[in-house]
Amino acid sequence: MSPEQVLFTEEGHGQGSLLAPDVVAASAPVAGLSVPPAFLELAEKVACHRSPERWGLLYWVLWRLTHGERKLLEVESDADVYRVLMLAKGVQRDAHKMKAFVRFRRVEREGEEYFIAWHRPEHLIVRHVAPFFARRFPSMRWSILTPDASVSWDLERLTYGPGVPRSQAPEGDALEEMWGTYYASTFNPARLNVRAMRAEMPKKHWATLPETRLIPELVRQAPERTSHMVSPKLEHSESSRFLPEHRDLASLAQAARGCRACPLHERATHTVFGEGPVGARLMLVGEQPGDTEDPPAREHIQGERPAQQPGPVQTGCALLPRLLHRRGKGGALLLQPRLRPA
C-alpha cells in the first residue's frame, strides 16, 4: 500500500485526519520483501522518538527502499533520510544521558535490598535502554521509573510497567554523601567549562542528581583552586633538611650517606645511590637494593648475562634504586621511596 493511502495514529493521540479516506481498497498480495539491516537498526531508534511523524516517515523510507531505491540510506542529503537520521540521533543522545544520569537509591523491603531510580527522558526509551542496565547491574534488584513507563530487574528478567510520578520515588539514601565526596574529589577545576557542563547535564535532570548540590560551590572555588594548581605552594618534607646547598650529583650522593629522614638507615650498611653517566638518555629504576648490592653500595640488575655482554651502565644507562637502603631482615622498617636523580 502506498504511503499516500496510509495514515498512522497513536492510541490516545488525536482523532486522525478529516481528509483521510474511510475505506482503503485492498491491495494485491505482495511477495516477501527484503529490507536492508541498516533500516531495521535505524527504525528501532526512531520508533522511540516522541515525534508523531516518526511512523509515517519510517513507512515512506521503507516504501522507497523496497521500490527501486535499495541504497537510499547511503544518500544522507536526501530530505527523508536526513530527517530519519536526525530522529535517530536524538534518541541516541537521550539514551546516552539516561545511562549517565540514572541514580539509584537503596531501599529495603521485607529484608531484601532494592535500588530504585527516577528519571525523566526526552523520548520513549525505557525499553530501548533497559537491557543496558540489566547487563551493567546483573546482581542488583533495581527499578527505573519514568513518567511514561517503568522497568524492573529481578536478577533473572526484565519486566515493564506503566509510568510513575516522581513523588513515588525515594528522595535519597545513605550512599549519597559518599557519592558526593567522590564527585567533589574527582572534580577538576582547571577543566571547568560551565557552558559545556550545562549542555551535557541539563538542569531538568538536576533534581535527581545528588552531586548537583555541590556544583555551585565547586564552580565558585574553581578559580582559586586552579590558581593553587598552577602555582603550588612547596611543602618541605622531613628529608628536605638533609639536602645539600649545591644540588649536583656528587653533593647529593654525599648527603644521601648521612640522611636520617626515614627508619631505613637504622639497619643499613651502605647507601646505594645509583650509578651511570650524568647525561644518560635512559634511567632504569629498580626496587630496594639486594643482598649483593647494599654491602658494596652499588646497584645491579638481577639476572644472568654472558660475561662479554656489556651491562646497562656500560651502554650509557643510569641505574637508580627506588630505596637507598636495603630493608633490614627481621625489621619492621617502613618502605619509603627516596628518589634521587642519577
Beta strands, then each sheet from edge to edge (+ up, - down):
strand 1: 105-109
strand 2: 112-118
strand 3: 142-145
strand 4: 149-153
strand 5: 158-162
strand 6: 282-286
strand 7: 317-321
sheet 1: 1+ 2- 3- 4+ 5-
sheet 2: 6+ 7+
end
